[in-house]
Amino acid sequence: MAKIRFSERMRERMTLSFEVFPPKTEKGMQNLPKVVTALNAYHPDYISCTYGAGGSNIGRNREVLQEIAKQTVPCTHFTCIGLKKEVIRQQLQEYLDNHVEHILALRGDYPKGWTHTGGDFDHATQLVEFIRKEFGDRFEIAVAAAPGGHVECVSEDQDIEYLKQKQDLGADYIITQLCYDLEQFKVWRDKVDRAGITMPIDVGIMPVTTKHGILTQCFSHNACAVPRDLALVLTHNWFQKDPDGNEIPEIKAAFREEGLTYSANLLNRYLTLGIHGIHLYALNRADDVSQVLARSGFDRYFQSLL
């Protein structure tokens, strides 16, 4: 059994965690220890690391996890795109051999031009079932959920039905995709409760720092609703360009400033809902999440839990 159980800890108190990704450049890899150290200053319960489709960046994923493990508990993402069962079994065993016992089980996004997984599994439910069958309780399994409905799902009710299946197959807790619309989150959580899903919910939040990042995540990847208060942040600092077509630095800085304040307020609003955990998408920029935690007062809150 995984020695630390975040699902149990979330039922006792709210947890804090971060997500990072394997840098694509050597400079990014060299800077990574500083990022992890800065994040670890908040004593997170864990730090997760993303995993490319088909294990395309598995080498660097493991390097990042090793760096995380020097300071706190690592959690790996794992997708089943393009993978056969034997490869999945081998890779999961290698994670265990390297003392990585926490996993976010995902189908993964299709690579450009793909219309199917190209592997033995078509859904994350199958991956969850496989992990439990092959490895028992040696992994603690997190699964993803979309409070606004998965972009490929035909209905929110069907999406929640799949989430219930993940629980029944052995998943331990939920990490949500980003959701800026708290009214939508409350409606979704009520439906989750009525469906008999009792897994703790770790709320995924991406700080609002760049216009391109927000538009990409909300509209290209997640079909995420943009509430009026976030739309105003975009409107106040829209894409004005200088005569050469470049973004104006002052507007870019003003958007980040207003976005950080918006993100801090969002955290405080989530706190009033009695959530189980906060999972901040750090995007390898420790200063952004540090600013959000400080402005929201959450840095002091989590220090008080120690």
C-alpha positions in Angstrom: 0.0 0.0 0.0 1.2 3.5 -0.7 2.6 4.8 2.6 1.0 8.2 2.4 -2.7 8.4 1.5 -3.7 11.9 0.2 -7.3 10.7 0.0 -7.3 10.1 3.8 -5.5 13.3 4.5 -8.0 15.3 2.5 -10.8 14.0 4.7 -8.9 15.3 7.8 -7.9 18.7 6.4 -7.5 20.7 3.2 -4.4 19.8 1.3 -2.1 21.9 -0.9 -0.3 20.6 -4.0 1.3 21.8 -7.2 1.7 20.6 -10.8 4.9 21.1 -12.8 5.9 19.8 -16.2 9.1 18.3 -17.7 11.1 21.3 -19.2 11.8 20.9 -22.9 15.2 22.6 -22.7 18.4 22.0 -20.8 18.2 25.4 -19.3 14.7 24.6 -18.0 16.0 21.4 -16.4 18.8 23.2 -14.8 16.4 25.8 -13.3 13.9 23.1 -12.1 15.5 22.5 -8.7 15.0 26.2 -7.8 11.4 25.9 -8.9 10.8 22.8 -6.7 12.6 24.4 -3.8 10.5 27.6 -4.0 7.3 25.5 -4.2 8.4 23.3 -1.3 8.7 26.4 0.9 4.9 26.1 1.3 5.2 22.5 2.5 2.9 21.0 -0.1 1.4 17.6 0.4 2.7 16.6 -3.0 3.9 17.9 -6.3 2.7 16.2 -9.5 4.5 16.0 -12.9 2.9 15.7 -16.2 3.5 12.9 -18.7 3.5 13.2 -22.5 1.2 11.1 -24.7 2.6 7.7 -25.3 5.4 8.4 -22.8 7.0 10.9 -25.2 8.8 12.6 -22.3 9.0 9.8 -19.8 12.7 10.2 -19.3 12.4 13.8 -18.2 9.2 13.0 -16.3 11.3 10.6 -14.2 14.1 13.2 -13.7 11.5 15.7 -12.5 10.0 13.2 -10.1 13.4 12.4 -8.7 14.0 16.1 -8.1 10.6 16.4 -6.4 11.3 13.3 -4.2 14.4 15.0 -2.7 12.0 17.5 -1.1 8.4 16.2 -0.9 6.2 13.5 -2.2 6.0 13.0 -6.0 2.9 12.1 -8.0 3.2 11.2 -11.7 0.6 11.7 -14.4 0.2 8.7 -16.6 -1.6 8.5 -19.9 -2.5 5.4 -21.9 -2.4 6.9 -25.4 -0.4 4.7 -27.8 0.5 2.1 -25.1 0.1 -1.6 -25.0 -0.6 -3.4 -21.7 2.8 -4.8 -21.4 4.5 -1.4 -21.8 2.1 0.1 -19.2 2.8 -2.7 -16.8 6.6 -2.2 -17.2 6.5 1.5 -16.8 4.3 1.4 -13.8 6.6 -1.1 -12.1 9.5 1.2 -12.8 7.7 4.0 -11.0 7.2 1.8 -8.0 10.9 0.7 -8.1 11.7 4.4 -7.9 9.4 4.9 -4.9 6.7 6.8 -6.9 3.5 5.5 -5.4 1.0 8.2 -6.4 -0.5 8.4 -9.9 -3.0 10.5 -11.8 -4.5 8.0 -14.3 -5.5 9.6 -17.6 -6.5 8.7 -21.1 -4.6 11.7 -22.3 -5.2 14.1 -25.2 -5.0 12.7 -28.7 -1.8 13.8 -30.6 -2.6 16.0 -33.6 -4.2 14.0 -36.3 -5.2 11.0 -34.1 -8.8 9.9 -33.7 -8.2 7.0 -31.3 -5.7 6.0 -28.6 -3.7 3.6 -30.7 -3.1 1.5 -27.6 -4.9 -1.3 -25.7 -7.1 1.2 -23.7 -9.6 3.7 -24.9 -10.6 5.2 -21.6 -9.1 6.2 -18.2 -11.6 3.8 -16.6 -9.7 0.9 -18.2 -6.4 2.2 -17.0 -7.7 2.5 -13.4 -9.0 -1.0 -13.6 -5.7 -2.3 -14.9 -3.6 -0.6 -12.2 -5.8 -2.1 -9.5 -5.8 -5.5 -11.0 -2.0 -5.6 -11.6 -0.7 -3.7 -8.6 -3.3 -3.9 -5.9 -3.1 -1.0 -3.5 0.5 -0.2 -4.1 -0.5 2.9 -6.0 -2.9 5.6 -4.7 -4.8 6.6 -7.8 -6.1 10.1 -8.6 -8.4 10.6 -11.6 -9.4 13.7 -13.5 -12.8 15.4 -13.6 -14.1 18.4 -15.5 -16.6 20.5 -13.5 -17.7 22.1 -16.8 -18.0 18.8 -18.5 -15.3 17.1 -20.6 -14.8 18.7 -24.0 -15.5 15.4 -25.7 -18.4 14.2 -23.5 -22.0 14.4 -24.8 -23.4 15.5 -21.5 -22.3 16.4 -18.0 -24.4 13.5 -16.6 -22.6 11.0 -18.7 -19.3 12.6 -17.6 -20.2 12.1 -14.0 -21.3 8.5 -14.7 -17.8 7.8 -16.0 -16.4 9.4 -12.9 -18.5 7.1 -10.7 -17.1 4.1 -12.7 -13.6 5.3 -11.9 -14.5 5.3 -8.2 -16.1 1.8 -8.4 -13.0 0.5 -10.2 -10.7 1.7 -7.4 -9.8 5.3 -7.8 -9.0 7.2 -4.6 -9.5 10.9 -5.2 -10.3 13.5 -7.9 -8.1 16.3 -9.3 -10.3 18.7 -11.3 -9.4 20.5 -14.5 -9.5 24.3 -14.2 -12.9 25.8 -13.4 -13.2 29.6 -13.0 -17.0 29.5 -12.7 -17.9 28.7 -9.1 -21.6 28.5 -9.8 -20.9 25.8 -12.4 -18.6 24.1 -9.9 -21.3 24.1 -7.2 -23.8 22.6 -9.7 -21.3 19.9 -10.7 -20.4 19.0 -7.1 -24.1 18.6 -6.2 -24.5 16.2 -9.1 -21.3 14.3 -8.0 -22.7 14.0 -4.5 -26.1 12.7 -5.8 -24.3 10.2 -8.0 -22.8 8.6 -4.9 -19.3 9.7 -5.6 -17.5 10.1 -2.3 -13.9 10.6 -3.4 -12.3 13.8 -2.0 -12.0 16.6 -4.6 -8.7 18.3 -5.2 -9.6 21.5 -7.0 -7.2 22.3 -9.9 -6.6 26.0 -10.4 -4.4 27.7 -13.0 -3.3 31.2 -12.0 -4.4 33.9 -14.4 -1.1 35.5 -15.6 -1.1 35.6 -19.4 -3.9 36.2 -21.9 -2.8 33.6 -24.4 -2.5 31.0 -21.6 -6.0 31.6 -20.4 -7.6 31.6 -23.8 -5.8 28.5 -24.8 -6.7 26.6 -21.7 -10.3 27.8 -21.6 -11.2 27.5 -25.2 -8.8 25.2 -26.9 -8.2 22.5 -24.3 -11.1 22.5 -21.8 -14.2 24.3 -23.2 -14.1 26.1 -19.8 -16.7 28.7 -19.0 -15.3 32.3 -18.5 -17.4 34.1 -15.9 -18.0 37.8 -16.1 -15.3 38.8 -13.5 -12.6 36.9 -15.5 -14.0 38.4 -18.8 -13.5 41.8 -17.3 -9.8 41.1 -16.5 -9.4 40.2 -20.2 -11.4 43.3 -21.4 -9.5 45.7 -19.2 -6.2 44.6 -20.7 -7.1 43.4 -24.2 -4.6 42.6 -27.1 -3.5 46.1 -28.0 -0.3 46.0 -30.0 2.3 48.6 -30.8 2.9 49.9 -34.4 5.2 46.9 -35.0 2.6 44.4 -33.9 4.2 43.6 -30.6 2.3 43.3 -27.3 2.6 46.4 -25.2 4.7 45.5 -22.1 2.7 47.8 -19.8 -0.6 46.1 -20.8 1.0 42.7 -20.4 2.2 43.6 -16.9 -1.2 45.2 -16.0 -3.0 42.0 -17.1 -0.7 39.9 -14.9 -1.3 42.2 -11.9 -5.1 42.1 -12.2 -5.0 38.4 -13.0 -3.0 37.5 -9.9 -5.5 39.5 -7.7 -8.4 37.7 -9.5 -6.7 34.3 -8.8 -6.2 35.1 -5.1 -9.9 36.0 -4.8 -10.9 32.8 -6.6 -8.9 30.8 -4.0 -10.7 32.5 -1.2 -14.1 31.9 -2.8 -13.2 28.2 -3.2 -12.3 28.1 0.5 -15.9 29.0 1.4 -17.2 25.9 -0.4 -15.4 23.5 2.0 -13.2 21.9 -0.7 -10.8 19.0 0.2 -7.7 20.3 -1.5 -6.1 22.9 -3.8 -4.0 21.8 -6.7 -2.2 24.8 -8.3 -0.9 24.5 -11.8 2.4 26.1 -11.3 3.5 25.8 -15.0 7.1 25.8 -13.6 6.7 29.5 -12.5 7.0 29.5 -8.8 6.7 33.2 -8.4 3.1 33.2 -9.9 1.8 30.7 -7.4 3.7 32.4 -4.6 2.0 35.7 -5.4 -1.4 34.0 -5.5 -0.9 32.3 -2.1 0.4 35.5 -0.5 -2.4 37.7 -1.8 -5.1 35.2 -0.8 -3.6 34.6 2.7 -3.4 30.9 1.9 0.3 30.9 2.6 -0.5 31.7 6.3 -3.3 29.2 6.3 -1.2 26.3 5.2 1.6 27.4 7.6 -0.9 27.1 10.4 -1.5 23.5 9.6 2.1 22.5 10.2 
